[in-house]
């Protein structure tokens, strides 16, 4: 059946491609625990499942911008010098 679907669509997808796509989508779902995805995929180690969670470029840029925004808005209190220093 899978071969017929590939022929009809003119594609060359494999069952492994479908498994990886499903794993990626499940791992990115905030309502689904990564340990649940681990169980569905049959992974012995959570680190194996975590490969489906690479941060995208936009996510990294947004996280760095948010970090810098927090740093610029954070009130910095000067450190009190240690005894004996002015």
Secondary structure, 3 states (H helix, E strand, C coil): CHHHHHHHHCCCCCHHHHHHHHHHHHHCCCCCCHHHHHHHHCCCCHHHHHHHCCCCHHHHHHHHHHHHHHHHHCCCCCCCCCCCCC
